[in-house]
Amino acid sequence: MYDPTFGSAALAKHLTKSDFLKQPTLKSEAHKEALVAQAVATARNGFSSLPLTPNNLAGRTIYQVNDLASELVLRKAAQNIRRITASKQGSRVEIVRRLKLLCEEGLPFTVAKMDIKNFYPSVDQDFLSGQLSKRLMTAPSTRYVVRSLIEQCKVNSVSGLPPGLAISAELSEFYLQDFDQRMREKQNAHYFARYVDDIVLVLPELDNPNSLKMQIEEALPAGLKLNFSKSKIYTFKNINMKTPTVEQSFDYLGFKFSVFHIDKDKPPSRRVELDIAPSKVRKNKTRIVKSLLQYLSDGNFDDLRDRVRILTCAYQFFDEKQQKKRSAGLQHTYSLINSNAPALAELDRFFSGMVLCRSGAIGGRLALVMTNRQRKELLKYSFVNGIANRVHFRFSADRLADLMECWKYA
């Protein structure tokens, strides 16, 4: 039976292998018991202070808690919220798969792609506390812990929910549960999905599509607004063509959707091609450049080769937090695209051009330190072949963190 309490046995279960690696003193049973006892006291009395440490990640402020006892309490609270409210983030790949299938239909329809502006910082803390009172009536200890977290956010001048904390992700899903339900019930949508702050609806052809943005914004809970510059509506007409061309293209969750006109010579349907979104192509190009610059700085070719493997192929590692093996990399992030996707060829041209170039700010310096044999070694890897041949490598979590440090903010 699931234990929602913040007792010593329940909290001790949230210690991970990485906690023991970071704090070797936990291997002492006495130190471990003292830490867990501190966590029990924190859950009972609230956070007297919460060391929220801000970090800059690609121009965005994220937070971490530099106190393991407090972190154990937050891990347990996050688990309780997930179990009690049944809040769960949707599968990114499944959302994209279903959206593609719906866009293949040979009927008029509308795709509304909406973005919530400054999602985590805009959550209304008092409104969230009110929701907790109504919906966590049977979990007073969890409610108390979250309220204490909110008070510490106010003390630390952190608005909304602090990005970077696992409990913030759980609370954000909880915060939008009523909104999600309203969207499914009232918008007459063929499909509704939300992945964090990215919303998509597939609807019948609309007479006044622009009014939809206001309807959705009005349905959002307190504090939240739409980013109108990133919120777009795409209308697909009932136009049959002998040789179909792209009717509309849009990006969603890192994918580029190219939706063709209805094929006149077939049962009514559209062809939909998936590719990597241009913004993600630029991100990969930046990581290629940063990898080469890091090599020029430290001269470590083995690290450069492994960074290229991470970018172009798939890789496995052991997730200390989840305590299980995980797969990641291009072919997992973009498992729905084919190896003939134009973005893959574009990335390969960019990569080979950078490696073979012998002039310019980077190429000129590479010409002095990289051998032809090393260039040949790097060019064995490609984005196209990584997808086509499903190439995998294995790395330890520490090795991955070390290799990715040079493009951490890219």
SELOPA-809622 format. One line per field, with one value per residue (C-alpha): x negated, y negated, z negated; residue in one letter. Coordinates in steps of 0.25 Angstrom, whole numbers, plus 5000, padded with zeros to 4 digits. Layout:
px: [X|...] $
py: [Y|...] $
pz: [Z|...] $
voti: [a|...] $
END
This chain:
px: [5000|4995|4990|4993|4987|4974|4968|4954|4956|4964|4954|4942|4947|4944|4929|4923|4909|4904|4907|4898|4887|4889|4889|4880|4883|4897|4891|4890|4903|4903|4901|4912|4922|4918|4921|4934|4938|4935|4944|4956|4954|4955|4967|4974|4969|4968|4956|4949|4941|4940|4926|4931|4919|4921|4914|4914|4918|4918|4923|4933|4932|4934|4933|4927|4928|4915|4920|4922|4932|4941|4939|4944|4957|4959|4957|4967|4977|4976|4978|4991|4996|4994|5001|5013|5016|5013|5006|4996|4989|4993|4983|4976|4975|4989|4994|4987|4991|5006|5005|4998|5009|5020|5013|5014|5029|5035|5044|5044|5038|5031|5018|5017|5003|5002|4991|4993|4984|4974|4981|4974|4972|4986|4993|5001|4996|5009|5018|5009|5011|5026|5026|5017|5028|5039|5032|5023|5032|5028|5013|5011|4996|4994|5002|4994|4981|4985|4990|4977|4970|4978|4975|4960|4962|4968|4957|4946|4954|4957|4970|4979|4972|4957|4952|4943|4949|4957|4968|4970|4973|4983|4990|4990|4998|5007|5009|5014|5023|5036|5032|5028|5042|5049|5042|5045|5060|5063|5055|5062|5048|5044|5031|5025|5012|5002|4987|4983|4986|4988|5003|5009|5023|5029|5042|5053|5051|5054|5062|5054|5041|5035|5045|5040|5028|5036|5045|5033|5026|5039|5039|5025|5024|5020|5007|5005|5006|5003|4991|4998|4985|4983|4998|5002|5014|5013|5025|5026|5036|5043|5034|5031|5019|5013|4999|5000|4991|4989|5001|4996|4984|4983|4973|4978|4970|4957|4963|4966|4979|4981|4995|4999|5011|5022|5017|5028|5025|5026|5037|5037|5024|5012|4997|4990|4975|4968|4954|4946|4951|4941|4939|4934|4925|4919|4917|4909|4901|4897|4893|4884|4877|4875|4870|4859|4856|4854|4845|4837|4836|4832|4827|4835|4839|4845|4855|4858|4861|4870|4877|4879|4885|4895|4899|4901|4905|4912|4907|4910|4907|4911|4921|4917|4930|4939|4930|4931|4924|4929|4927|4925|4920|4925|4932|4940|4943|4947|4951|4963|4954|4948|4933|4937|4942|4935|4931|4922|4915|4913|4907|4897|4893|4891|4883|4874|4872|4867|4858|4852|4850|4836|4838|4846|4847|4849|4844|4831|4828|4832|4823|4811|4815|4824|4818|4825|4826|4834|4843|4846|4849|4860|4866|4870|4881|4893|4907|4913|4906|4909|4924|4923|4914|4919|4905|4904|4892|4892|4887|4887|4895|4882|4876|4888|4889|4874|4875|4888|4882|4877|4891|4898|4904|4906] $
py: [5000|4986|4978|4963|4959|4952|4962|4967|4980|4972|4961|4971|4977|4964|4965|4968|4974|4960|4955|4965|4962|4947|4949|4961|4959|4964|4978|4977|4982|4971|4960|4965|4966|4952|4947|4954|4949|4935|4937|4942|4930|4921|4927|4926|4912|4906|4900|4890|4886|4892|4890|4888|4886|4879|4883|4877|4887|4882|4868|4874|4875|4889|4893|4904|4907|4909|4916|4931|4932|4921|4928|4941|4934|4928|4941|4948|4936|4937|4952|4950|4939|4948|4960|4952|4943|4953|4941|4946|4939|4945|4952|4943|4953|4958|4944|4942|4955|4953|4938|4944|4954|4943|4934|4946|4945|4940|4930|4915|4913|4903|4905|4895|4895|4887|4883|4879|4867|4868|4880|4884|4870|4866|4876|4869|4874|4870|4876|4889|4889|4889|4900|4908|4906|4911|4923|4928|4928|4943|4940|4929|4932|4930|4918|4912|4915|4908|4896|4895|4896|4885|4876|4878|4874|4861|4859|4862|4852|4864|4862|4873|4887|4888|4895|4906|4913|4926|4922|4909|4919|4926|4914|4908|4920|4919|4904|4907|4919|4911|4903|4916|4922|4909|4909|4924|4921|4908|4905|4915|4919|4932|4932|4924|4926|4918|4921|4912|4898|4902|4904|4910|4912|4918|4912|4912|4900|4887|4875|4866|4873|4860|4860|4874|4868|4859|4871|4879|4868|4866|4880|4880|4880|4868|4861|4868|4861|4865|4861|4856|4854|4869|4873|4877|4882|4890|4892|4904|4903|4913|4912|4924|4923|4933|4930|4927|4916|4911|4904|4900|4902|4901|4905|4912|4918|4918|4924|4917|4921|4919|4922|4924|4921|4932|4942|4942|4956|4963|4964|4951|4950|4941|4945|4940|4939|4938|4932|4925|4911|4900|4895|4909|4909|4896|4902|4914|4905|4897|4910|4914|4901|4901|4915|4911|4899|4907|4917|4904|4900|4914|4922|4934|4942|4953|4944|4937|4951|4954|4941|4944|4958|4951|4941|4951|4964|4970|4973|4980|4976|4980|4970|4968|4961|4971|4983|4989|4989|4979|4976|4962|4955|4951|4964|4964|4949|4950|4964|4960|4954|4962|4962|4954|4943|4930|4925|4937|4934|4920|4923|4933|4922|4912|4923|4927|4913|4909|4921|4920|4905|4900|4885|4875|4873|4888|4895|4888|4892|4907|4907|4906|4916|4927|4938|4943|4956|4950|4942|4956|4962|4951|4952|4966|4961|4954|4949|4957|4970|4968|4969|4979|4989|4987|4986|4986|4983|4984|4974|4972|4961|4954|4955|4950|4938|4935|4936|4927|4916|4908|4907|4906|4892|4895] $
pz: [5000|5004|4992|4993|4980|4977|4968|4967|4975|4986|4987|4987|5000|5007|5005|5018|5022|5027|5013|5007|5017|5014|4999|4996|4981|4984|4984|4969|4964|4953|4963|4971|4960|4955|4969|4970|4956|4961|4973|4964|4955|4967|4972|4959|4956|4970|4977|4967|4979|4992|5000|5014|5022|5036|5048|5062|5073|5087|5082|5073|5058|5052|5037|5029|5014|5007|4995|4996|4985|4991|5005|4999|4994|5007|5014|5006|5007|5022|5022|5013|5023|5035|5028|5021|5033|5044|5051|5062|5073|5087|5096|5105|5116|5115|5116|5129|5134|5132|5137|5150|5152|5150|5160|5170|5171|5184|5178|5175|5161|5152|5144|5132|5126|5113|5104|5089|5086|5075|5070|5057|5052|5055|5046|5036|5022|5014|5025|5024|5009|5011|5021|5011|5000|5009|5015|5005|4993|4990|4990|4980|4978|4993|4994|4982|4989|5002|4995|4987|5000|5006|4994|4996|5010|5005|4995|5006|5016|5025|5033|5037|5037|5037|5050|5049|5037|5039|5030|5039|5051|5043|5037|5051|5056|5044|5047|5061|5059|5059|5071|5078|5075|5080|5093|5095|5092|5097|5110|5119|5122|5130|5121|5110|5104|5095|5093|5081|5087|5102|5105|5118|5123|5135|5138|5150|5159|5151|5156|5147|5143|5136|5125|5121|5115|5106|5102|5098|5090|5082|5079|5073|5058|5050|5054|5067|5081|5095|5103|5115|5123|5122|5123|5137|5144|5157|5166|5176|5187|5195|5207|5216|5225|5236|5231|5216|5211|5196|5191|5178|5169|5154|5143|5130|5119|5127|5140|5153|5159|5174|5178|5193|5200|5202|5212|5223|5229|5215|5205|5198|5190|5188|5187|5175|5174|5161|5159|5149|5146|5151|5137|5133|5145|5141|5127|5132|5141|5129|5122|5133|5133|5118|5118|5128|5120|5107|5115|5119|5105|5098|5110|5105|5118|5111|5104|5118|5124|5113|5114|5128|5125|5115|5126|5137|5131|5119|5106|5093|5079|5065|5059|5044|5040|5047|5044|5058|5072|5081|5096|5102|5114|5128|5132|5119|5118|5133|5134|5144|5155|5166|5170|5183|5174|5180|5167|5165|5178|5175|5162|5169|5179|5168|5159|5171|5175|5161|5160|5174|5174|5173|5173|5164|5149|5146|5159|5159|5145|5147|5159|5150|5139|5146|5154|5167|5160|5149|5159|5165|5152|5149|5163|5160|5152|5158|5155|5166|5163|5148|5151|5162|5155|5141|5136|5121|5111|5096|5086|5071|5065|5061|5074|5081|5072|5074|5089|5090|5081|5093|5099|5086|5090|5104] $
voti: [m|y|d|p|t|f|g|s|a|a|l|a|k|h|l|t|k|s|d|f|l|k|q|p|t|l|k|s|e|a|h|k|e|a|l|v|a|q|a|v|a|t|a|r|n|g|f|s|s|l|p|l|t|p|n|n|l|a|g|r|t|i|y|q|v|n|d|l|a|s|e|l|v|l|r|k|a|a|q|n|i|r|r|i|t|a|s|k|q|g|s|r|v|e|i|v|r|r|l|k|l|l|c|e|e|g|l|p|f|t|v|a|k|m|d|i|k|n|f|y|p|s|v|d|q|d|f|l|s|g|q|l|s|k|r|l|m|t|a|p|s|t|r|y|v|v|r|s|l|i|e|q|c|k|v|n|s|v|s|g|l|p|p|g|l|a|i|s|a|e|l|s|e|f|y|l|q|d|f|d|q|r|m|r|e|k|q|n|a|h|y|f|a|r|y|v|d|d|i|v|l|v|l|p|e|l|d|n|p|n|s|l|k|m|q|i|e|e|a|l|p|a|g|l|k|l|n|f|s|k|s|k|i|y|t|f|k|n|i|n|m|k|t|p|t|v|e|q|s|f|d|y|l|g|f|k|f|s|v|f|h|i|d|k|d|k|p|p|s|r|r|v|e|l|d|i|a|p|s|k|v|r|k|n|k|t|r|i|v|k|s|l|l|q|y|l|s|d|g|n|f|d|d|l|r|d|r|v|r|i|l|t|c|a|y|q|f|f|d|e|k|q|q|k|k|r|s|a|g|l|q|h|t|y|s|l|i|n|s|n|a|p|a|l|a|e|l|d|r|f|f|s|g|m|v|l|c|r|s|g|a|i|g|g|r|l|a|l|v|m|t|n|r|q|r|k|e|l|l|k|y|s|f|v|n|g|i|a|n|r|v|h|f|r|f|s|a|d|r|l|a|d|l|m|e|c|w|k|y|a] $
END
